[in-house]
Amino acid sequence: MIFVSRCGESIEDPDPPTAPVWVEKSAPTDTIESGIRPYNDGNGILLEWHPNLEEDISGYKLYRTGEDIENKFALIADINAFKISGADTFFIDDLVQLNTDYFYYLKAYDQAENKSEPSDTIRYRLIEKAEPLKPLGTINNYTPEFEWYDFTNVTYEYIIRVESFLSQEVIWISRIRRTNYTDFLQKIFYNSDGSAVLNSLESGVTYQWCIKSISLVDNRNFDIGGSISIWGYFTIE
C-alpha cells in the first residue's frame, strides 16, 4: 500500500496493524466493570478495546452478526482513531433487539489503508431490564429491603449493587440466585449475605443501587446474556 506523508512524499507501507485486543471482561461481582456488557441508561451493548500502538493507526472497523456466528458479518461502525485520547476506547451498539445473540469483531486500519487481521469474536445477548421499586426517595430504615420487578422468565441470577452516590464507593455487591420464577416481584434485605462494607447504612447519605439480571453465562461463569437496570436513589433520614 502507498500513502502520502505530511511532507507530500509517497511512502510504501506494506505492514498492516496488529489485530485489536478487546478489554478483558470483568466478572459479574467485580466492583469495576469492564469489557462487553449492558449499560444502565438505555438498551444497548457497550464494547471496549485497547487502542493499537502503531503511530500511523487511522481507525477501527466494527463488524457484527446476529443470532448465529455462522451468519455473514456486516460492518456497523467505522471509528476514527484520531479522536481517541489514548485510553481504552468504546462503542455502544444501541441498534440491537432483545433476546438476540450478537457477535462482534474488530479490524484496525492504518493511513495506508492496510487492514489488520480480525480481533477475537465476542458476544452478548440483551434481555429486558429489571425495574427498581424500593428503596427510593427518603427512608428511615438502615437495613432496607430491596425490591424490584422482573417481567422476564429467562433471568436466573441477579447482581445487586449499592453505592454511595457522591463517592461512587461500592458498599454492597452480591450475586443472588433467583428462587421464584412465578412472581414478577423479587426482593432481598440489605447485607443478607454479610458481604457489605457497612453492616448498616448511614443517615444523611444518598445511595444509588441497581440490579443486573443474568440469563446466560460462559464457561468462566461470566455473563454473556443479561441486562442492567436504571439506577435507583435513596437517602436515609
N, C-alpha and C positions, 0 to 999 in steps of 0.2 A: 504494500500500500504506500501511497505518496501523500504527504501533507505539506502545507506551506507554513514555514515558521513565521514568527513575528517579524523577522527581518526580510521576509519576502523570498527566502531561499527554499527551494523544493528539496525535501529530505525524504529518503526512503526509510520506512519504519515497518519492518516485516514481523515484529514481535507483538502478538496480541496481549492484552492484560491477563492477569491471573483470574481464575473464576472467583466471583464474590463469595463471601462467607457469611452465613446467617448468624445473628446474635443467638447465643445458646438460650434455649427456652428455660425459664425459671420453673421450679417445682410449684405446685398449687399453693403451698403454705409458705413460700419464701416471702419475706417482708418487702423485698424489692422485686417488682415484676419486670420481666424482660422477654424478648423473643415474640413469636407469633401468639396472638391472644385476642380475645374480645376486649372492648373498652366500654366505659361507663355511660358516656353521653349519647351514643347512637347505636344503630345496628350495623356494625362493620367489623372487619378483621384487620388488626394492626400488625404490620410486618416490620421487622428491624434487621438491618445487616451492617457489617463493618465496612467503612469506606475503603476502596482499594488504595494502595500506597503509591502506585505509579504516578509520576509527575504529569504525564500527558493524558490522564484519565479524563474522559469527557462526559460520561453518563452511564446510566444503567437502564436496561430494558427488562420489564417485569412481565412474565408470562403466566397465564392461568388456564386451568381447565376445571370443569365441574363434573360432579357425580362419580367419574371413573378416571383413574390416572391413565388409562389406555386411550382416552379421548384425545383429540388434537388440541394442543395448547395454542392459545391466542395471545398476542401482545395486548396488554391492557394499560401500560403506562411506560413513558419514557422520562426518566428522572435526570435532570440536569445536575451533573456533579459540581459545577461551578457555584451552585447555590448551597453546597454542603460545607459546613464550617470546620469539619474535621472530627466531629463527634459521630457516634453511630447514627446512621440515617434511617428514616422510617417512611412508610407509606400506609395510608388507611384505605382499604378497599371497602367502600360502602355500597357498591353495586352488587350486592350478594343477596341471596334468598335464604330464609331459614330452613334448617333441616336438609341442607345440601352440602356434600363434601366438596371442598375446594382445594386444589393442589397448585403450588406455585414454584417457579424457579426464576433466577435472575441471570442475566448476562451483562458483563461490563464491556464498554467500548471506549476506544481512545480517540484522539484527534485525527488520526489517520483512518478512522472507521474500522479498525481491527476489532473483532468481537472475541470475547473470551469464551472458554468452554462454559457450559451451564453450571450453576451452583447445584448443591443438593436440592432435592424436591421436598417441600414441607407441606403440611396440610392442616386444615381446621374446618369444623362444621359449627355454625351458629344455631342456637335454639332460642326460644322465647325467653325474655328476661323475667326473673322473679321481681315481685313488687314489694318493696319495704312498707310495712304497716305501722309498726311501733317498736321502739320509742321514737317519737317525733315531737318537735317543739320543746316546751318546758315540762320537766317531770320532777318528781321528788323521791325517786327510788334509786339507791346507789348500786343495786344489783338488778337491773331491769330484765324483764323477759323480752326477747326479740321475737317479733312475728313478721312473717312475710307470706304473700300469696305465690304459689307456683301452679300455673294453669297447664303445665305440660304433664305428660306421663312418661317422659324419657329421662328426666333427671334422677340419678340415684345417689348423688353426693352433693354436699354444699361446702363452700368455704365461707365462713363468716369472718369479716374483717372490721375491726373497730379501731379508729384512730383519733388522736387529738386533732381538732380542726386547724388550730394555729400552727402547731409544730410538725404536723403530719407524722408524729411518732405513732407506731403501731402499738396499741395497748393490748389487743387480743386478736389472735388469728387461729382458727380451728377448723379442722376438716371433720364433717359430720355426715354420717350415713343416713340417707333418707329411710324412715321407718314406716311412713304412712303414705301409700300411693293413692288412696281413695279419697283423701281430703286435700283440697287445694291449700288450706291453711297449714303452715309449718311454723314451729316455734322452738325456742331454746333459751334457757336462762343464761345470763352473763356468767362467764368463767365456770361453766358447768364441768369442764374437764380439768380445771385447776392450772391452766397454762397461761393465764393472763399476766401481764406485767404488774397490774394492780389487783389486789383481792376485791376491792370495791372501787367504783368510780368516784370522782371528786366533784363537789359542788362548785358552781361558778365557772366550770369548764365546758366549752362546746365540743361535742364529739360528732364524728361522722362515721357512718357504717354502711356496708354494702354486702350483698350476697352473690357469690359466684356459684353458678349451677354447673355441674359436670355431668355430661351424658356419655362421654366416650374417653377412654384413656389408651395410651400406648404401652409398650412393654416395660417402660420405666414407671408406670402409674402416673404419668404426666397427662394433663387434659389435652385432648385433640378435638374435643367437642364440648360446647357449653356456651355460657353467656355470663355477663356480669351486670348486676342491677345498677340503676342510678344510685347516687348517694342519698342516704337519709341523715338528718341532722337533729341533735337534741342537746339540751343543756339541763343540768341538774340544779335545782334551786339551792 
